[in-house]
Amino acid sequence: MNFSVVNKNVCVDNVRIVGVASSSVFIVGDTDTITLSSVFDTPPESLIIGPFVPLAPE
């Protein structure tokens, strides 16, 4: 199989992003490297790590 790619100029005038998911990437054009990062925006004092609170029995 012969596969030929011809890259040409890309012109983007406007981009409107309404929402993003927790694992989103938005790319316009070519890229050589994608670096992953993570942001946790909840203050540490509101994070509860411990035993789960059981739900009320039915």
Backbone as numpy.savetxt, mean C-alpha at the origin, in Angstrom:
# Nx Ny Nz CAx CAy CAz Cx Cy Cz
9.46 -17.99 -28.50 8.62 -16.83 -28.50 9.51 -15.59 -28.50
9.26 -14.68 -29.40 9.95 -13.39 -29.44 9.08 -12.35 -28.77
9.69 -11.57 -27.87 8.95 -10.56 -27.13 9.72 -9.25 -27.22
9.09 -8.24 -27.74 9.75 -6.94 -27.92 8.99 -5.88 -27.15
9.71 -5.07 -26.35 9.11 -3.98 -25.57 9.72 -2.67 -26.04
8.86 -1.72 -26.35 9.32 -0.39 -26.75 8.77 0.61 -25.75
9.64 1.19 -24.93 9.22 2.18 -23.95 9.18 3.55 -24.61
8.07 4.25 -24.40 7.92 5.60 -24.92 7.62 6.54 -23.77
7.55 7.84 -24.03 7.29 8.82 -22.99 5.88 8.67 -22.43
5.77 8.90 -21.13 4.49 8.86 -20.45 4.23 10.26 -19.90
3.06 10.80 -20.17 2.69 12.12 -19.67 1.41 11.98 -18.85
1.49 12.27 -17.56 0.33 12.18 -16.67 0.01 13.58 -16.19
-1.19 14.06 -16.50 -1.58 15.41 -16.12 -2.12 15.47 -14.69
-2.96 14.51 -14.32 -3.63 14.59 -13.03 -3.92 13.18 -12.54
-3.76 12.97 -11.24 -4.08 11.70 -10.62 -4.94 11.98 -9.40
-6.06 11.27 -9.29 -6.94 11.43 -8.13 -7.07 10.07 -7.46
-6.57 9.96 -6.24 -6.64 8.73 -5.47 -7.66 8.94 -4.37
-8.72 8.12 -4.36 -9.80 8.28 -3.41 -9.50 7.54 -2.11
-8.86 6.40 -2.19 -8.54 5.63 -0.99 -7.43 4.64 -1.29
-6.79 4.17 -0.23 -5.73 3.18 -0.38 -6.00 2.01 0.57
-5.51 0.86 0.19 -5.61 -0.32 1.05 -4.32 -0.48 1.84
-4.30 -1.46 2.71 -3.11 -1.64 3.54 -1.93 -2.17 2.75
-2.16 -2.71 1.60 -1.05 -3.21 0.77 -1.19 -2.64 -0.63
-0.96 -1.34 -0.76 -1.16 -0.65 -2.04 0.17 -0.16 -2.60
0.22 -0.10 -3.90 1.35 0.53 -4.57 0.79 1.25 -5.80
1.27 2.45 -6.05 0.81 3.25 -7.18 2.04 3.62 -7.99
2.10 3.18 -9.23 3.27 3.39 -10.09 2.81 4.02 -11.39
3.51 5.07 -11.80 3.31 5.65 -13.12 4.65 5.56 -13.83
4.70 4.80 -14.89 5.96 4.65 -15.62 6.75 3.44 -15.15
8.02 3.45 -15.49 8.89 2.32 -15.16 9.49 2.48 -13.77
9.88 1.35 -13.20 10.58 1.38 -11.92 11.64 0.29 -11.91
12.75 0.58 -11.28 13.82 -0.40 -11.12 13.72 -1.12 -9.78
13.35 -0.38 -8.74 13.33 -0.93 -7.39 12.11 -0.42 -6.65
11.45 -1.31 -5.91 10.37 -0.93 -5.02 10.81 -1.28 -3.60
10.80 -0.30 -2.72 11.19 -0.50 -1.34 9.94 -0.51 -0.48
9.78 -1.54 0.33 8.61 -1.67 1.19 8.84 -0.95 2.50
7.78 -0.32 3.02 7.86 0.32 4.32 6.52 0.15 5.02
6.51 0.41 6.31 5.29 0.25 7.09 5.17 1.41 8.07
3.95 1.92 8.22 3.70 3.01 9.16 2.55 2.60 10.05
2.74 2.79 11.34 1.71 2.46 12.32 1.32 3.76 12.99
0.12 4.28 12.72 -0.23 5.62 13.18 -1.04 5.67 14.47
-1.20 4.55 15.15 -1.90 4.54 16.43 -0.91 4.86 17.54
-1.26 5.77 18.45 -0.34 6.08 19.55 -0.08 4.84 20.41
1.13 4.68 20.91 1.47 3.47 21.69 0.57 3.26 22.90
0.10 4.34 23.53 -0.72 4.17 24.74 -2.11 3.62 24.44
-2.55 3.68 23.18 -3.87 3.12 22.86 -3.78 1.69 22.35
-2.60 1.16 22.21 -2.41 -0.21 21.75 -2.47 -1.16 22.94
-3.34 -2.14 22.87 -3.49 -3.11 23.96 -2.96 -4.44 23.48
-1.91 -4.92 24.12 -1.35 -6.23 23.81 -1.52 -7.09 25.06
-2.28 -8.12 24.94 -2.52 -8.98 26.09 -3.60 -9.99 25.77
-4.16 -10.62 26.81 -5.19 -11.62 26.56 -6.43 -10.98 25.95
-7.09 -11.74 25.10 -8.33 -11.26 24.49 -9.45 -11.25 25.52
-10.32 -10.28 25.41 -11.48 -10.21 26.28 -12.57 -11.06 25.65
-13.10 -12.06 26.39 -14.12 -12.93 25.78 -15.42 -12.16 25.55
-16.10 -12.54 24.48 -17.40 -11.94 24.18 -18.43 -12.51 25.12
-19.53 -11.79 25.31 -20.60 -12.26 26.19 -21.21 -13.54 25.61
-21.53 -14.52 26.47 -22.15 -15.75 25.96 -23.52 -15.47 25.36
-23.88 -16.27 24.41 -25.18 -16.08 23.75 -26.30 -16.71 24.51
